[in-house]
Amino acid sequence: MRVLALIALVALSACGSPSGDSVGGATRSESQALNDAATMLDNNAVAPMVGNETATKSR
């Protein structure tokens, strides 16, 4: 029984973050890479079309 408790304790201690360098489950470098990618996508985004001009013209 003690062996089982010791195994559970060791397994639970491995669940923590290895260092204080992670933010939200990602490391700081991964977080920065995701932010850079989001910024790039935002800069390349095209404004959405409000209406289709050819469909709204009367004949």
All heavy atoms as TSV, in Angstrom:
chain	resi	resn	atom	element	x	y	z
A	1	MET	N	N	0.814	-1.186	0.000
A	1	MET	CA	C	0.000	0.000	0.000
A	1	MET	C	C	0.863	1.258	0.000
A	1	MET	O	O	0.510	2.241	-0.640
A	1	MET	CB	C	-0.920	-0.039	1.224
A	1	MET	CG	C	-1.950	1.035	1.210
A	1	MET	SD	S	-3.009	0.874	-0.208
A	1	MET	CE	C	-4.571	1.116	0.486
A	2	ARG	N	N	1.970	1.226	0.715
A	2	ARG	CA	C	2.859	2.381	0.752
A	2	ARG	C	C	3.504	2.622	-0.610
A	2	ARG	O	O	3.715	3.769	-1.007
A	2	ARG	CB	C	3.949	2.182	1.803
A	2	ARG	CG	C	3.444	2.306	3.199
A	2	ARG	CD	C	4.563	2.201	4.176
A	2	ARG	NE	N	4.066	2.309	5.538
A	2	ARG	CZ	C	4.810	2.219	6.599
A	2	ARG	NH1	N	6.111	1.996	6.469
A	2	ARG	NH2	N	4.292	2.325	7.785
A	3	VAL	N	N	3.789	1.544	-1.304
A	3	VAL	CA	C	4.400	1.680	-2.630
A	3	VAL	C	C	3.426	2.361	-3.577
A	3	VAL	O	O	3.807	3.238	-4.361
A	3	VAL	CB	C	4.835	0.299	-3.175
A	3	VAL	CG1	C	5.326	0.410	-4.600
A	3	VAL	CG2	C	5.880	-0.334	-2.285
A	4	LEU	N	N	2.165	1.992	-3.493
A	4	LEU	CA	C	1.146	2.593	-4.343
A	4	LEU	C	C	0.982	4.082	-4.038
A	4	LEU	O	O	0.866	4.911	-4.953
A	4	LEU	CB	C	-0.186	1.865	-4.138
A	4	LEU	CG	C	-1.234	2.048	-5.207
A	4	LEU	CD1	C	-0.699	1.699	-6.577
A	4	LEU	CD2	C	-2.449	1.207	-4.891
A	5	ALA	N	N	1.008	4.442	-2.775
A	5	ALA	CA	C	0.922	5.849	-2.390
A	5	ALA	C	C	2.146	6.628	-2.869
A	5	ALA	O	O	2.041	7.774	-3.315
A	5	ALA	CB	C	0.770	5.965	-0.878
A	6	LEU	N	N	3.311	6.008	-2.787
A	6	LEU	CA	C	4.540	6.658	-3.251
A	6	LEU	C	C	4.508	6.868	-4.757
A	6	LEU	O	O	4.885	7.936	-5.254
A	6	LEU	CB	C	5.755	5.819	-2.853
A	6	LEU	CG	C	7.113	6.386	-3.229
A	6	LEU	CD1	C	7.340	7.718	-2.536
A	6	LEU	CD2	C	8.217	5.409	-2.880
A	7	ILE	N	N	4.013	5.903	-5.499
A	7	ILE	CA	C	3.904	6.031	-6.957
A	7	ILE	C	C	2.927	7.149	-7.318
A	7	ILE	O	O	3.190	7.960	-8.210
A	7	ILE	CB	C	3.479	4.685	-7.588
A	7	ILE	CG1	C	4.614	3.678	-7.473
A	7	ILE	CG2	C	3.074	4.876	-9.044
A	7	ILE	CD1	C	4.250	2.281	-7.906
A	8	ALA	N	N	1.800	7.227	-6.604
A	8	ALA	CA	C	0.827	8.286	-6.857
A	8	ALA	C	C	1.416	9.654	-6.555
A	8	ALA	O	O	1.204	10.620	-7.296
A	8	ALA	CB	C	-0.428	8.046	-6.021
A	9	LEU	N	N	2.170	9.756	-5.479
A	9	LEU	CA	C	2.794	11.022	-5.113
A	9	LEU	C	C	3.813	11.466	-6.164
A	9	LEU	O	O	3.849	12.635	-6.564
A	9	LEU	CB	C	3.466	10.903	-3.744
A	9	LEU	CG	C	4.097	12.165	-3.189
A	9	LEU	CD1	C	3.042	13.234	-2.988
A	9	LEU	CD2	C	4.816	11.879	-1.895
A	10	VAL	N	N	4.613	10.547	-6.653
A	10	VAL	CA	C	5.606	10.870	-7.676
A	10	VAL	C	C	4.913	11.267	-8.981
A	10	VAL	O	O	5.318	12.216	-9.652
A	10	VAL	CB	C	6.570	9.676	-7.888
A	10	VAL	CG1	C	7.449	9.888	-9.097
A	10	VAL	CG2	C	7.412	9.456	-6.647
A	11	ALA	N	N	3.847	10.568	-9.328
A	11	ALA	CA	C	3.116	10.881	-10.560
A	11	ALA	C	C	2.479	12.264	-10.476
A	11	ALA	O	O	2.491	13.022	-11.446
A	11	ALA	CB	C	2.071	9.819	-10.832
A	12	LEU	N	N	1.919	12.608	-9.326
A	12	LEU	CA	C	1.298	13.921	-9.174
A	12	LEU	C	C	2.320	15.049	-9.152
A	12	LEU	O	O	2.046	16.156	-9.611
A	12	LEU	CB	C	0.450	13.957	-7.904
A	12	LEU	CG	C	-0.851	13.171	-7.960
A	12	LEU	CD1	C	-1.534	13.192	-6.604
A	12	LEU	CD2	C	-1.770	13.741	-9.025
A	13	SER	N	N	3.495	14.787	-8.640
A	13	SER	CA	C	4.518	15.830	-8.615
A	13	SER	C	C	5.036	16.139	-10.013
A	13	SER	O	O	5.540	17.231	-10.263
A	13	SER	CB	C	5.663	15.429	-7.696
A	13	SER	OG	O	6.377	14.338	-8.247
A	14	ALA	N	N	4.885	15.215	-10.936
A	14	ALA	CA	C	5.330	15.430	-12.310
A	14	ALA	C	C	4.345	16.274	-13.111
A	14	ALA	O	O	4.658	16.703	-14.213
A	14	ALA	CB	C	5.553	14.092	-13.005
A	15	CYS	N	N	3.170	16.528	-12.575
A	15	CYS	CA	C	2.138	17.276	-13.292
A	15	CYS	C	C	2.376	18.783	-13.301
A	15	CYS	O	O	1.758	19.492	-14.061
A	15	CYS	CB	C	0.758	17.002	-12.683
A	15	CYS	SG	S	0.193	15.321	-12.938
A	16	GLY	N	N	3.243	19.283	-12.463
A	16	GLY	CA	C	3.476	20.718	-12.379
A	16	GLY	C	C	4.293	21.233	-13.543
A	16	GLY	O	O	4.872	20.498	-14.331
A	17	SER	N	N	4.335	22.538	-13.668
A	17	SER	CA	C	5.124	23.186	-14.702
A	17	SER	C	C	6.607	23.041	-14.372
A	17	SER	O	O	7.012	23.246	-13.235
A	17	SER	CB	C	4.750	24.657	-14.785
A	17	SER	OG	O	5.555	25.324	-15.712
A	18	PRO	N	N	7.442	22.707	-15.351
A	18	PRO	CA	C	8.858	22.521	-15.078
A	18	PRO	C	C	9.575	23.814	-14.692
A	18	PRO	O	O	10.566	23.798	-14.002
A	18	PRO	CB	C	9.421	21.955	-16.374
A	18	PRO	CG	C	8.451	22.347	-17.418
A	18	PRO	CD	C	7.122	22.462	-16.735
A	19	SER	N	N	9.063	24.939	-15.149
A	19	SER	CA	C	9.684	26.222	-14.814
A	19	SER	C	C	8.624	27.303	-14.825
A	19	SER	O	O	7.528	27.111	-15.320
A	19	SER	CB	C	10.792	26.565	-15.805
A	19	SER	OG	O	10.234	26.827	-17.066
A	20	GLY	N	N	8.948	28.459	-14.327
A	20	GLY	CA	C	8.018	29.571	-14.318
A	20	GLY	C	C	7.988	30.315	-15.638
A	20	GLY	O	O	7.435	31.392	-15.732
A	21	ASP	N	N	8.566	29.736	-16.684
A	21	ASP	CA	C	8.684	30.397	-17.979
A	21	ASP	C	C	7.458	30.186	-18.861
A	21	ASP	O	O	7.385	30.744	-19.930
A	21	ASP	CB	C	9.938	29.879	-18.693
A	21	ASP	CG	C	10.320	30.733	-19.881
A	21	ASP	OD1	O	10.089	31.954	-19.826
A	21	ASP	OD2	O	10.828	30.175	-20.859
A	22	SER	N	N	6.502	29.382	-18.412
A	22	SER	CA	C	5.364	29.104	-19.276
A	22	SER	C	C	4.190	30.010	-18.933
A	22	SER	O	O	3.983	30.379	-17.795
A	22	SER	CB	C	4.944	27.640	-19.152
A	22	SER	OG	O	4.503	27.375	-17.854
A	23	VAL	N	N	3.426	30.377	-19.972
A	23	VAL	CA	C	2.262	31.231	-19.816
A	23	VAL	C	C	1.100	30.533	-20.508
A	23	VAL	O	O	1.128	30.339	-21.716
A	23	VAL	CB	C	2.498	32.619	-20.452
A	23	VAL	CG1	C	1.244	33.462	-20.362
A	23	VAL	CG2	C	3.673	33.302	-19.809
A	24	GLY	N	N	0.091	30.130	-19.757
A	24	GLY	CA	C	-1.084	29.503	-20.359
A	24	GLY	C	C	-0.796	28.189	-21.056
A	24	GLY	O	O	-1.447	27.859	-22.039
A	25	GLY	N	N	0.161	27.438	-20.601
A	25	GLY	CA	C	0.470	26.147	-21.201
A	25	GLY	C	C	1.492	26.224	-22.327
A	25	GLY	O	O	1.851	25.218	-22.905
A	26	ALA	N	N	1.937	27.409	-22.684
A	26	ALA	CA	C	2.945	27.581	-23.731
A	26	ALA	C	C	4.132	28.339	-23.141
A	26	ALA	O	O	3.983	29.141	-22.230
A	26	ALA	CB	C	2.367	28.370	-24.899
A	27	THR	N	N	5.304	28.064	-23.670
A	27	THR	CA	C	6.475	28.792	-23.202
A	27	THR	C	C	6.421	30.222	-23.720
A	27	THR	O	O	5.629	30.552	-24.603
A	27	THR	CB	C	7.775	28.125	-23.686
A	27	THR	OG1	O	7.818	28.189	-25.111
A	27	THR	CG2	C	7.877	26.684	-23.224
A	28	ARG	N	N	7.251	31.066	-23.174
A	28	ARG	CA	C	7.258	32.473	-23.610
A	28	ARG	C	C	7.616	32.592	-25.093
A	28	ARG	O	O	7.037	33.403	-25.809
A	28	ARG	CB	C	8.221	33.282	-22.775
A	28	ARG	CG	C	7.760	33.458	-21.359
A	28	ARG	CD	C	8.603	34.492	-20.620
A	28	ARG	NE	N	8.350	34.439	-19.194
A	28	ARG	CZ	C	7.411	35.153	-18.590
A	28	ARG	NH1	N	6.656	35.949	-19.293
A	28	ARG	NH2	N	7.242	35.051	-17.285
A	29	SER	N	N	8.538	31.767	-25.573
A	29	SER	CA	C	8.911	31.847	-26.991
A	29	SER	C	C	7.772	31.354	-27.880
A	29	SER	O	O	7.531	31.927	-28.955
A	29	SER	CB	C	10.186	31.052	-27.254
A	29	SER	OG	O	10.004	29.685	-26.956
A	30	GLU	N	N	7.038	30.322	-27.449
A	30	GLU	CA	C	5.890	29.859	-28.222
A	30	GLU	C	C	4.781	30.909	-28.219
A	30	GLU	O	O	4.150	31.160	-29.258
A	30	GLU	CB	C	5.357	28.552	-27.642
A	30	GLU	CG	C	6.269	27.367	-27.852
A	30	GLU	CD	C	5.830	26.147	-27.073
A	30	GLU	OE1	O	5.150	26.290	-26.040
A	30	GLU	OE2	O	6.187	25.030	-27.503
A	31	SER	N	N	4.570	31.542	-27.079
A	31	SER	CA	C	3.565	32.584	-26.985
A	31	SER	C	C	3.914	33.766	-27.881
A	31	SER	O	O	3.049	34.331	-28.557
A	31	SER	CB	C	3.436	33.040	-25.532
A	31	SER	OG	O	2.501	34.059	-25.407
A	32	GLN	N	N	5.180	34.139	-27.913
A	32	GLN	CA	C	5.624	35.241	-28.771
A	32	GLN	C	C	5.457	34.878	-30.243
A	32	GLN	O	O	5.031	35.713	-31.050
A	32	GLN	CB	C	7.083	35.597	-28.477
A	32	GLN	CG	C	7.575	36.795	-29.249
A	32	GLN	CD	C	6.812	38.058	-28.926
A	32	GLN	OE1	O	6.545	38.353	-27.773
A	32	GLN	NE2	N	6.436	38.814	-29.943
A	33	ALA	N	N	5.758	33.629	-30.606
A	33	ALA	CA	C	5.598	33.195	-31.994
A	33	ALA	C	C	4.129	33.227	-32.398
A	33	ALA	O	O	3.793	33.641	-33.515
A	33	ALA	CB	C	6.176	31.800	-32.184
A	34	LEU	N	N	3.226	32.813	-31.498
A	34	LEU	CA	C	1.798	32.862	-31.797
A	34	LEU	C	C	1.314	34.301	-31.929
A	34	LEU	O	O	0.515	34.611	-32.821
A	34	LEU	CB	C	1.012	32.138	-30.703
A	34	LEU	CG	C	1.146	30.621	-30.690
A	34	LEU	CD1	C	0.506	30.049	-29.441
A	34	LEU	CD2	C	0.536	30.017	-31.936
A	35	ASN	N	N	1.801	35.188	-31.080
A	35	ASN	CA	C	1.423	36.603	-31.180
A	35	ASN	C	C	1.922	37.219	-32.474
A	35	ASN	O	O	1.214	38.005	-33.118
A	35	ASN	CB	C	1.949	37.383	-29.980
A	35	ASN	CG	C	1.183	37.103	-28.721
A	35	ASN	OD1	O	0.037	36.666	-28.771
A	35	ASN	ND2	N	1.814	37.334	-27.589
A	36	ASP	N	N	3.139	36.876	-32.884
A	36	ASP	CA	C	3.680	37.389	-34.146
A	36	ASP	C	C	2.863	36.896	-35.333
A	36	ASP	O	O	2.586	37.650	-36.270
A	36	ASP	CB	C	5.147	36.980	-34.311
A	36	ASP	CG	C	6.057	37.671	-33.319
A	36	ASP	OD1	O	5.636	38.679	-32.717
A	36	ASP	OD2	O	7.203	37.190	-33.133
A	37	ALA	N	N	2.468	35.630	-35.298
A	37	ALA	CA	C	1.660	35.072	-36.384
A	37	ALA	C	C	0.288	35.742	-36.436
A	37	ALA	O	O	-0.217	36.044	-37.524
A	37	ALA	CB	C	1.509	33.558	-36.207
A	38	ALA	N	N	-0.315	35.992	-35.274
A	38	ALA	CA	C	-1.616	36.668	-35.243
A	38	ALA	C	C	-1.510	38.093	-35.781
A	38	ALA	O	O	-2.388	38.548	-36.523
A	38	ALA	CB	C	-2.160	36.680	-33.819
A	39	THR	N	N	-0.435	38.779	-35.443
A	39	THR	CA	C	-0.222	40.130	-35.952
A	39	THR	C	C	-0.058	40.119	-37.465
A	39	THR	O	O	-0.618	40.965	-38.174
A	39	THR	CB	C	1.019	40.759	-35.296
A	39	THR	OG1	O	0.816	40.787	-33.887
A	39	THR	CG2	C	1.264	42.160	-35.799
A	40	MET	N	N	0.691	39.148	-37.982
A	40	MET	CA	C	0.888	39.034	-39.423
A	40	MET	C	C	-0.440	38.777	-40.126
A	40	MET	O	O	-0.737	39.384	-41.164
A	40	MET	CB	C	1.874	37.908	-39.736
A	40	MET	CG	C	2.213	37.767	-41.204
A	40	MET	SD	S	3.411	36.472	-41.545
A	40	MET	CE	C	2.522	35.032	-41.019
A	41	LEU	N	N	-1.275	37.893	-39.564
A	41	LEU	CA	C	-2.572	37.620	-40.166
A	41	LEU	C	C	-3.480	38.848	-40.113
A	41	LEU	O	O	-4.206	39.125	-41.067
A	41	LEU	CB	C	-3.244	36.439	-39.461
A	41	LEU	CG	C	-2.611	35.077	-39.727
A	41	LEU	CD1	C	-3.242	34.022	-38.833
A	41	LEU	CD2	C	-2.727	34.696	-41.181
A	42	ASP	N	N	-3.429	39.571	-39.007
A	42	ASP	CA	C	-4.232	40.789	-38.900
A	42	ASP	C	C	-3.804	41.833	-39.913
A	42	ASP	O	O	-4.641	42.523	-40.500
A	42	ASP	CB	C	-4.143	41.375	-37.493
A	42	ASP	CG	C	-4.895	40.560	-36.468
A	42	ASP	OD1	O	-5.747	39.743	-36.873
A	42	ASP	OD2	O	-4.623	40.739	-35.266
A	43	ASN	N	N	-2.509	41.954	-40.148
A	43	ASN	CA	C	-2.003	42.936	-41.110
A	43	ASN	C	C	-2.361	42.554	-42.538
A	43	ASN	O	O	-2.518	43.427	-43.389
A	43	ASN	CB	C	-0.488	43.087	-40.977
A	43	ASN	CG	C	-0.100	43.781	-39.693
A	43	ASN	OD1	O	-0.888	44.492	-39.096
A	43	ASN	ND2	N	1.131	43.558	-39.265
A	44	ASN	N	N	-2.494	41.262	-42.815
A	44	ASN	CA	C	-2.813	40.804	-44.163
A	44	ASN	C	C	-4.305	40.638	-44.398
A	44	ASN	O	O	-4.727	40.295	-45.497
A	44	ASN	CB	C	-2.119	39.465	-44.451
A	44	ASN	CG	C	-0.622	39.627	-44.560
A	44	ASN	OD1	O	-0.132	40.693	-44.918
A	44	ASN	ND2	N	0.113	38.594	-44.226
A	45	ALA	N	N	-5.109	40.875	-43.380
A	45	ALA	CA	C	-6.552	40.691	-43.507
A	45	ALA	C	C	-7.150	41.755	-44.413
A	45	ALA	O	O	-6.726	42.907	-44.411
A	45	ALA	CB	C	-7.209	40.736	-42.138
A	46	VAL	N	N	-8.138	41.368	-45.169
A	46	VAL	CA	C	-8.844	42.271	-46.065
A	46	VAL	C	C	-10.158	42.645	-45.394
A	46	VAL	O	O	-10.816	41.803	-44.786
A	46	VAL	CB	C	-9.106	41.587	-47.422
A	46	VAL	CG1	C	-9.903	42.486	-48.344
A	46	VAL	CG2	C	-7.797	41.171	-48.051
A	47	ALA	N	N	-10.543	43.894	-45.520
A	47	ALA	CA	C	-11.815	44.332	-44.939
A	47	ALA	C	C	-12.949	43.543	-45.579
A	47	ALA	O	O	-12.969	43.345	-46.799
A	47	ALA	CB	C	-12.012	45.819	-45.155
A	48	PRO	N	N	-13.907	43.078	-44.794
A	48	PRO	CA	C	-15.014	42.300	-45.361
A	48	PRO	C	C	-15.902	43.170	-46.238
A	48	PRO	O	O	-16.060	44.363	-46.002
A	48	PRO	CB	C	-15.780	41.813	-44.138
A	48	PRO	CG	C	-15.434	42.777	-43.071
A	48	PRO	CD	C	-14.027	43.255	-43.373
A	49	MET	N	N	-16.457	42.560	-47.267
A	49	MET	CA	C	-17.372	43.279	-48.154
A	49	MET	C	C	-18.693	43.481	-47.422
A	49	MET	O	O	-19.252	42.552	-46.863
A	49	MET	CB	C	-17.600	42.506	-49.442
A	49	MET	CG	C	-16.395	42.456	-50.349
A	49	MET	SD	S	-16.732	41.636	-51.906
A	49	MET	CE	C	-17.998	42.655	-52.570
A	50	VAL	N	N	-19.186	44.706	-47.426
A	50	VAL	CA	C	-20.436	44.997	-46.744
A	50	VAL	C	C	-21.611	44.533	-47.595
A	50	VAL	O	O	-22.570	43.977	-47.105
A	50	VAL	CB	C	-20.545	46.508	-46.434
A	50	VAL	CG1	C	-21.885	46.830	-45.815
A	50	VAL	CG2	C	-19.409	46.930	-45.535
A	51	GLY	N	N	-21.527	44.747	-48.857
A	51	GLY	CA	C	-22.605	44.316	-49.753
A	51	GLY	C	C	-22.057	44.062	-51.141
A	51	GLY	O	O	-21.013	44.568	-51.516
A	52	ASN	N	N	-22.732	43.262	-51.884
A	52	ASN	CA	C	-22.335	42.974	-53.245
A	52	ASN	C	C	-22.981	44.023	-54.146
A	52	ASN	O	O	-24.188	44.022	-54.345
A	52	ASN	CB	C	-22.774	41.553	-53.631
A	52	ASN	CG	C	-22.198	41.129	-54.950
A	52	ASN	OD1	O	-21.645	41.945	-55.684
A	52	ASN	ND2	N	-22.327	39.855	-55.274
A	53	GLU	N	N	-22.174	44.918	-54.683
A	53	GLU	CA	C	-22.703	46.037	-55.460
A	53	GLU	C	C	-23.429	45.592	-56.717
A	53	GLU	O	O	-24.411	46.187	-57.099
A	53	GLU	CB	C	-21.574	47.003	-55.803
A	53	GLU	CG	C	-20.994	47.705	-54.600
A	53	GLU	CD	C	-19.865	48.633	-54.968
A	53	GLU	OE1	O	-19.745	48.989	-56.143
A	53	GLU	OE2	O	-19.110	49.017	-54.073
A	54	THR	N	N	-22.964	44.538	-57.346
A	54	THR	CA	C	-23.623	44.117	-58.589
A	54	THR	C	C	-24.986	43.508	-58.313
A	54	THR	O	O	-25.886	43.615	-59.119
A	54	THR	CB	C	-22.742	43.081	-59.345
A	54	THR	OG1	O	-22.502	41.965	-58.497
A	54	THR	CG2	C	-21.441	43.696	-59.771
A	55	ALA	N	N	-25.163	42.892	-57.167
A	55	ALA	CA	C	-26.458	42.290	-56.828
A	55	ALA	C	C	-27.460	43.330	-56.353
A	55	ALA	O	O	-28.657	43.126	-56.473
A	55	ALA	CB	C	-26.276	41.207	-55.761
A	56	THR	N	N	-26.997	44.448	-55.829
A	56	THR	CA	C	-27.912	45.451	-55.289
A	56	THR	C	C	-28.350	46.470	-56.317
A	56	THR	O	O	-29.282	47.224	-56.077
A	56	THR	CB	C	-27.262	46.187	-54.098
A	56	THR	OG1	O	-26.051	46.808	-54.539
A	56	THR	CG2	C	-26.996	45.234	-52.945
A	57	LYS	N	N	-27.716	46.508	-57.485
A	57	LYS	CA	C	-28.124	47.460	-58.533
A	57	LYS	C	C	-29.437	47.020	-59.146
A	57	LYS	O	O	-29.657	45.849	-59.418
A	57	LYS	CB	C	-27.057	47.554	-59.610
A	57	LYS	CG	C	-25.801	48.246	-59.163
A	57	LYS	CD	C	-24.827	48.365	-60.300
A	57	LYS	CE	C	-23.554	49.054	-59.850
A	57	LYS	NZ	N	-22.579	49.132	-60.931
A	58	SER	N	N	-30.311	47.984	-59.362
A	58	SER	CA	C	-31.616	47.660	-60.005
A	58	SER	C	C	-31.416	47.622	-61.514
A	58	SER	O	O	-30.600	48.349	-62.071
A	58	SER	CB	C	-32.672	48.676	-59.607
A	58	SER	OG	O	-32.258	49.952	-60.030
A	59	ARG	N	N	-32.213	46.838	-62.157
A	59	ARG	CA	C	-32.067	46.681	-63.619
A	59	ARG	C	C	-32.992	47.591	-64.348
A	59	ARG	O	O	-33.979	48.003	-64.169
A	59	ARG	CB	C	-32.362	45.229	-64.019
A	59	ARG	CG	C	-31.275	44.345	-63.491
A	59	ARG	CD	C	-31.529	42.928	-63.924
A	59	ARG	NE	N	-30.487	42.091	-63.369
A	59	ARG	CZ	C	-30.222	40.914	-63.785
A	59	ARG	NH1	N	-30.882	40.398	-64.779
A	59	ARG	NH2	N	-29.288	40.214	-63.256
